[in-house]
Amino acid sequence: RNLIDGETLGMGVVRAYVPPGSPSAREGGDKGATPCKSGGGEKNPAENLSQLSARASRQESGIEDSSGPDSSENSPHAPRELFSSMDTDNATSIAAEENIDHMVLDGTTIANLEILANSHSNTAAGSLWSKLDRTKSPHGSRLLRAWLLRPLFRKADIDRRADAVQELSGGGAAVAMSEARMLLAQCGDIERLLARVHSMGQGAAAGKDGEAAAQHPGDRAVLYETVKHTKRKVGDFSRLLKGLRAASRIPELFGGIDIHRDGLLCKIVRTNEEGGGFPADLGERLDWFFEQVDLGKAEKGEFEPVRGMDDNYDEACDAIERIEHELKEYREELLDELGLPGHVRAKCKYVNMKHEAKDKYLIEIPVSVSVPRDFQIKGQRKRPEHINKYRTPESGRLVAQLEEAIDAKKEGKARGLQAVFYRFDTMRPLWMAAQLATAMLDALGALAETASKPGYTRPVIAECGPNESPTVNVVQGQHPCVEITHSGGEYIPNDLSLGGNNDGGEDSGDSSRILLLSGPNMGGKSTLLRQTCLISILAQIGCYVPAEHCTITPVDRIFTRLGASDRILLGQSTFFVELAETAAALRGATRRSLVIMDELGRGTSTFDGTAIAYGTIKHLVERNRCVALFATHYHSLLEDWKDDPAVRLAHMESIVDEGDGDEEDEDGGDPNKSSGGGNITFLYTLGEGGCPKSFGINVARLAALPEEILTKARKASVNFEREMSGAGTGVGAGAGGAGALKKVTRSNAGTLSDTLLGAFDGGDAGAVKALWERLQ
C-alpha cells in the first residue's frame, strides 16, 4: 500500500456509479471519470447541509419526482470531505498553494506516526486515533477518521472548525452537547442504514419501469431466504426511523443557547428556519412513516401496511377474514351433521391454522367416528388418542380460496413496503441533511472532549504569504499519545521554534527552518520528531493541541523517514527502503511541507552514510526550503552546518556519570571519560547546540551487555576516535572527524542526492541498484 499511496492520492479522479435503470442513467448514464476538486474544506459540507435542507423543504408532500435534473443521484449530497479526491500537486510555485485544500498523509506517514494503529501490535491502542475517537455514532466516527486522515490546509477552514470546537468545549453549548451525545448514541449508523434503504427505494422506483426492473440488481438476484431478507430490510428501516427521530430532537437542546450565527456550529444545530442547515420539518416528515410502520412489529422484521394504502391489499385482508369465518361456521355445521356428543365435539378442531402452514385447516376427528367416504386422511395423531386429520371437499374449496387471498395479501404487503421505501427515498436530501449534521456534531463533540483536557490549548494558525517563511512554534509541547514515560514519571514537555521569518519582508532563507538534532540513543529524539508532526495534524483538523502555546502555518504534506524495515517480498533491503523514502521526500516536499528524518544513512558505511545525510540536508535547505527535523548520529554534520543560518543545532540533554577513571588503556587515556562508559540519565529536554557524542556504550550498559564487552568496546572507541581525529578526544575529536569527512561530504553530497532523485524519479531500477551497490 505504501508504494502506491502517493500515486493513487495524486490522481484526482472520481468515477460515479449509476445503477442501470435509474433516472440519471436514462438521461445519459455515466459521464466518465471526472476530475474532482476537494472544495473549500469545512465550508463546503456546511453549505452542502444548507442546500440539502433547502431542497428538502421545497418538497411539498414528500413524494417529489426524483427523475428531474435535481435528483438525489445528481445532487452533491455527500460530504466533500469524505468523498472528494485529494489535491496532491507538489509544484513548487507559490501559486499552486491556492489549489490545496487538505494536508496529504501517505501510508508510510500514517504508519510511522502511529495515527491509526501502533507499530507494536498493529492495533488502535496507543494510536492518535484511539485518543481522539470519543464519538457516539458509527457515522460520526467515520467522519472524524476522515478528518484525521485529511487535515485541512486553508486557514479559514481550520479556524471555522476550531471555532465550533471552542464553542462546544465550554458554556451552555457544552451542557447541551453532553445531552446531545446521549441522543447521538441512539441514532445508530444512520449513514449506512440510509444507503440500504436507498437501494430498496431505487428498487421500488425501478419497479415502475418494466425494463428498468429487469436490470435492477435487487430484481435479478435469486434470494433463497426471502423471508429473512425481508425481515432484515424491515428491521433496518425501523432502526433508521428511530435514529432519525432521535436526531430530530437535537436542535431543541441548543435552542436557548447563544451561538455564533455565522459559525459552523450554527449551521449544524440550528434549523433552516433559524438560519442554520438542520431540516426544520424533519419530525413532521417522520410522523407519516411512524403511522405506517408498527415499530414493535418492525423490530421483529414484520410489516403490515395500514388500510387505505393499497386497494388490492385491503380486499385480500377482507377476503381472509371472510374465509376464516366461513371455515369456523363449516366446522360447526360438520359436527352437527355427524351428530357427535359434546365430549367428542371438543376433540374435533382445526390444526395448521397459520398462514405459513403447508396443509392448512385440517380437521381432527377421532378414528372411532364414522365419516363420509370423500373425507381424505392427511395425517394421524396417536397420542393421547388415535385421531385422524381430514380434508373435506368443502374445507378444501375454502382453503384454496384462503391461499389465494394470502398470496394476494403478500403481494399487497410487498407493494406497500416498496411504496413506503419509495416515498422515503424521495425525501433523501432531508435525511441526508440530518445524517450529515449528526455526523459533524458527533465529530466536533469528540474534538471538544479532547479540548477540555488539562494542558491542551487552541493553536494559532498563521498565514504564510509569498514572502513569508513557514513556521512551527510550540511552547511546552507534548506528545499527545505518550502521557507518561516508560519509567513512570510525568512526560517532559519541550519548546520548539523553526522558521518564522514573518516580518513582511522577503524570505531570504536566513530563518532556521531545519533542526539538526543530535544526542544519545533513547534520549527522545524520535519522540520529538513524531510529536511535532502530530501537533501539526491536530492543529489542522481543528483540534486543540497538548502545549501551552502553539503557532503554526498550515502544512500541505508530511514526509517521514523513521525506523528500520525491509520489504522482503519485493527484494528491498532496509537501506533501500531508506533511500526510497528519502527520495520521495526530496522529490515531493514544497516550502509548506514538514519533513522528519531519523538517522538517515545508518544502513551503509559511515562515509557513504554521512555523504547521503549531508546531501539530503543540503537539498532540503537550498531546494525544498521547508521546515524539517533531522536527527543524526553523524557528528561531523554538526560542524558542517553549525554556521548555516537555515540550520539550527539542538540536542536531547542527558547527564553522564563518567566513572572513577581508574581504568586506563595502553596509551594512558581514560576510556570511561573518552568514550562515555559510565551510567547515563536521560533528561528528555531539548537543548541548544550539538552533542559531540551518542553515548552508545552508556546505553549498552543500560541494556545489560556484559561488562567484559563494554570494557573492550570502550578501548576500541578510544582508538577509533584517535584515528579519525588525529589528536585528542571529545569536542576536538568531533571537529577533527568532521574535517576528515569533509572531502567525501563536500565533493560527493550533491552528486549523490541528484543521482538518487533522478533514479527514483525516472523509475530506473537499474540506476537505483547501481547507486546502492556503489554505496555498499
Summary of the structure (lengths in Angstrom):
residues: 776
radius of gyration: 36.8
end to end distance: 27.9
largest distance: 129.5
contacts: 2575
relative contact order: 0.09
helix: 51%
strand: 12%
